[in-house]
Amino acid sequence: MDFSLPPDVDETRLNIRAFVDDHIIPVENDRSNYDVHENIREDVLAGLRDKARSQNLWALSMPKQRGGGGFGAVGMAACYEEMNRSIFGPMVFNAAAPDDGNMVVLNKVASEAQKDKWLQPIIDGKVRSSIVMTEPAPGAGSDPAGMMQTTAEKKGDKWVIHGRKWFITGAEGAGHFLLLARTSTEPRRELTTFMFHKDQPGWRILRRIPIMGPEEHGGHCEMEFDGLEIPDEDRLLDVGRGMKVVQTRLGTARLTHCMRWLGMAKRALEISGDYVAERDAFGSKLRDRESVQLLQGDAAMNIMIGRLLVMQAAWKLDQGEFAKSEVSAAKIHVADTLFQAIDTSIQLCGAKGYSKDTLLEWMYRYARQAKLVDGASEVHKMILARAFQDQGIDFWSWG
Ligand SMILES: Cc1cc2nc3c(=O)[nH]c(=O)nc-3n(C[C@H](O)[C@H](O)[C@H](O)COP(=O)(O)OP(=O)(O)OC[C@H]3O[C@@H](n4cnc5c(N)ncnc54)[C@H](O)[C@@H]3O)c2cc1C
C-alpha cells in the first residue's frame, strides 16, 4: 500500500506551508489584525487572498477551468491540513466552511447555467455563501428530513418560502444562499434545495446569535422567511431531492472540517511543544518529563489515527463513493482529537495557555463546536451502528 502523496499535491502542500509561515502567521500574531468578532479583519484578509490567488493556491477543490486547483479529496486532505496551521488559513485560500462545502456541492450537482450564476462568483471570491438548513425546535436539527418546518409552496413558476432558520454561518455577509425547505410529506422526498440572492425580498436576519467561540465572518444568524419568491430555475436538482443535496454536500464538507481541524490540532501541539522545550521545572526541561511525554504522545497518536481515517474516507470519495461510515468515523474521532490536542496544550503551557498570549484559548472556544456541527457525534455513532447492524462483519471490509 502506497501512502505517499502525488508529487503535484506534495509540492502544493509545501507551498501552502511556506505561505502560512511567511504571510499568515505574522498577521495572526498581531491582534490589531483581528476584528471585533476575533476573526481576521476584512481589509487584511483581502490582501492575503489576492496574494494566495496570484500563487495558484486558491479554491483547490474547484476545477481548473473555473479558476480552482482541480484537486480531489486526497489532495485537499493534505493541503487543508497545512492551511489550518493558521486559524486564518482556510479563509485566505478560499477553502473555509461554508463556502467550500457549497462550492463542492454546486460543482457536483448544479447545471452549467446554475454554476455560472451561483458557483462562479464564490470561486472568484466575489461573494460568500451560506447553507440554510437548521431550524429552532421543533424544526430541523439532527433529523432534517423528519422535522423540517420551513415550507416551499409552488405558485406558477415560482416557489414561495415561509419559515425560520438558525445558526446559519456567515449569513450576515453572504450573497448566495442554499436553502432547504419542505415541499412534500412523502417519505424520502420531503425536501428540496433552492438558491437565492441576498437582495431578493421576503426574508430577513432576526439576530446574530451570540456564541461561545470566535465568530466566522457574517456570524451565525437566525433568519425569518416570510414570502421569499424563488424562480423554479433556481431549484437545485429535482423536487424532493433535497436530502441527496445534503448528503452530497455534507459528505465532503464534514471531511474538510476534519482536514482543517487536524491542522489546528497540530498547531496546538506545536505551541505547547515550544513551551515545554524551553521551560524548566524541578531541575529539568518539561519536555524531558515522562508525564509530559505521555500527554504529547497520546495527542500525537490521535492525530495520526485521525489522518488515516480522513485519508481513507477521502480516497473513497475520490472513487465516487459516499463513504458514509468512513466520514462519520473521521468526524467523531477528529472532533475529539482537536479538543484533546488543545486542552493538552493549555495544560502543558500552564497559566500562559489560559491567557490570550497564545492562540490556545481562541482554539479551545472554537473547538467545542466540532462535536456539534454537521451532525453531533452521537448521530454519527448511530450511523456507524446502523451500518454495522446491516453489514455485520463486512462492515470492516477493505473494498
Ligand atoms: C457553530 C455552528 C455553526 C453552524 N452552522 C450551520 C449552518 O451554517 N447551517 C445550518 O443549517 N446549520 C448550522 N449549524 C447547526 C448544526 O448543524 C446543528 O446544530 C446540528 O445539526 C445539530 O442540530 P441541533 O442543534 O438542532 O441539535 P438537536 O437535534 O436538538 O440535538 C441535540 C443533541 O441531542 C443529541 N442527539 C440528537 N440526535 C441523536 C440521536 N439520534 N442519538 C443520540 N443522541 C442524539 C446530540 O447530543 C445533540 O447534540 C451550526 C451549528 C453550530 C454550533
The ligand as an SDF file (V2000), in Angstrom:
LIG
                    3D

 53 58  0  0  0  0  0  0  0  0999 V2000
  -21.0650   26.9240   15.2250 C   0  0  0  0  0  0  0  0  0  0  0  0
  -22.1980   26.3060   14.4840 C   0  0  0  0  0  0  0  0  0  0  0  0
  -22.3660   26.5670   13.1320 C   0  0  0  0  0  0  0  0  0  0  0  0
  -23.4340   26.0040   12.4320 C   0  0  0  0  0  0  0  0  0  0  0  0
  -23.6210   26.3480   11.1140 N   0  0  0  0  0  0  0  0  0  0  0  0
  -24.7260   25.9150   10.4600 C   0  0  0  0  0  0  0  0  0  0  0  0
  -25.0060   26.3520    9.1240 C   0  0  0  0  0  0  0  0  0  0  0  0
  -24.2300   27.1000    8.5250 O   0  0  0  0  0  0  0  0  0  0  0  0
  -26.1410   25.9180    8.5260 N   0  0  0  0  0  0  0  0  0  0  0  0
  -27.0220   25.0850    9.1600 C   0  0  0  0  0  0  0  0  0  0  0  0
  -28.0290   24.7430    8.5700 O   0  0  0  0  0  0  0  0  0  0  0  0
  -26.7940   24.6590   10.4370 N   0  0  0  0  0  0  0  0  0  0  0  0
  -25.6690   25.0650   11.0950 C   0  0  0  0  0  0  0  0  0  0  0  0
  -25.4360   24.6540   12.3980 N   0  0  0  0  0  0  0  0  0  0  0  0
  -26.3760   23.7640   13.0550 C   0  0  0  0  0  0  0  0  0  0  0  0
  -25.8520   22.3480   13.2380 C   0  0  0  0  0  0  0  0  0  0  0  0
  -25.7260   21.6820   12.0110 O   0  0  0  0  0  0  0  0  0  0  0  0
  -26.8010   21.6650   14.2080 C   0  0  0  0  0  0  0  0  0  0  0  0
  -26.5710   22.2530   15.4700 O   0  0  0  0  0  0  0  0  0  0  0  0
  -26.6470   20.1700   14.2910 C   0  0  0  0  0  0  0  0  0  0  0  0
  -27.0690   19.5460   13.1190 O   0  0  0  0  0  0  0  0  0  0  0  0
  -27.4520   19.5870   15.4730 C   0  0  0  0  0  0  0  0  0  0  0  0
  -28.7680   20.0190   15.4210 O   0  0  0  0  0  0  0  0  0  0  0  0
  -29.4280   20.6980   16.7270 P   0  0  0  0  0  0  0  0  0  0  0  0
  -28.5420   21.7950   17.1940 O   0  0  0  0  0  0  0  0  0  0  0  0
  -30.8260   21.0640   16.3860 O   0  0  0  0  0  0  0  0  0  0  0  0
  -29.4160   19.5710   17.8200 O   0  0  0  0  0  0  0  0  0  0  0  0
  -30.6240   18.5790   18.2220 P   0  0  0  0  0  0  0  0  0  0  0  0
  -31.1290   17.8630   17.0230 O   0  0  0  0  0  0  0  0  0  0  0  0
  -31.5950   19.3470   19.0500 O   0  0  0  0  0  0  0  0  0  0  0  0
  -29.8430   17.5380   19.1320 O   0  0  0  0  0  0  0  0  0  0  0  0
  -29.3540   17.9040   20.4310 C   0  0  0  0  0  0  0  0  0  0  0  0
  -28.4230   16.8240   20.9260 C   0  0  0  0  0  0  0  0  0  0  0  0
  -29.1430   15.6060   21.0240 O   0  0  0  0  0  0  0  0  0  0  0  0
  -28.2960   14.5140   20.7830 C   0  0  0  0  0  0  0  0  0  0  0  0
  -28.8730   13.6730   19.7140 N   0  0  0  0  0  0  0  0  0  0  0  0
  -29.5310   14.0670   18.5940 C   0  0  0  0  0  0  0  0  0  0  0  0
  -29.8880   13.0120   17.8490 N   0  0  0  0  0  0  0  0  0  0  0  0
  -29.4440   11.9110   18.4980 C   0  0  0  0  0  0  0  0  0  0  0  0
  -29.5050   10.5110   18.2350 C   0  0  0  0  0  0  0  0  0  0  0  0
  -30.0780   10.0180   17.1250 N   0  0  0  0  0  0  0  0  0  0  0  0
  -28.9380    9.6760   19.1440 N   0  0  0  0  0  0  0  0  0  0  0  0
  -28.3480   10.1480   20.2630 C   0  0  0  0  0  0  0  0  0  0  0  0
  -28.2560   11.4580   20.5490 N   0  0  0  0  0  0  0  0  0  0  0  0
  -28.7960   12.3290   19.6880 C   0  0  0  0  0  0  0  0  0  0  0  0
  -26.9300   15.0830   20.3990 C   0  0  0  0  0  0  0  0  0  0  0  0
  -26.0810   15.0940   21.5340 O   0  0  0  0  0  0  0  0  0  0  0  0
  -27.2640   16.5110   20.0050 C   0  0  0  0  0  0  0  0  0  0  0  0
  -26.1620   17.3920   20.1750 O   0  0  0  0  0  0  0  0  0  0  0  0
  -24.3540   25.1710   13.1110 C   0  0  0  0  0  0  0  0  0  0  0  0
  -24.1700   24.8910   14.4660 C   0  0  0  0  0  0  0  0  0  0  0  0
  -23.1100   25.4440   15.1490 C   0  0  0  0  0  0  0  0  0  0  0  0
  -22.9530   25.1430   16.6190 C   0  0  0  0  0  0  0  0  0  0  0  0
  1  2  1  0
  2  3  1  0
  2 52  2  0
  3  4  2  0
  4  5  1  0
  4 50  1  0
  5  6  2  0
  6  7  1  0
  6 13  1  0
  7  8  2  0
  7  9  1  0
  9 10  1  0
 10 11  2  0
 10 12  1  0
 12 13  2  0
 13 14  1  0
 14 15  1  0
 14 50  1  0
 15 16  1  0
 16 17  1  0
 16 18  1  0
 18 19  1  0
 18 20  1  0
 20 21  1  0
 20 22  1  0
 22 23  1  0
 23 24  1  0
 24 25  2  0
 24 26  1  0
 24 27  1  0
 27 28  1  0
 28 29  2  0
 28 30  1  0
 28 31  1  0
 31 32  1  0
 32 33  1  0
 33 34  1  0
 33 48  1  0
 34 35  1  0
 35 36  1  0
 35 46  1  0
 36 37  1  0
 36 45  1  0
 37 38  2  0
 38 39  1  0
 39 40  1  0
 39 45  2  0
 40 41  1  0
 40 42  2  0
 42 43  1  0
 43 44  2  0
 44 45  1  0
 46 47  1  0
 46 48  1  0
 48 49  1  0
 50 51  2  0
 51 52  1  0
 52 53  1  0
M  END
$$$$
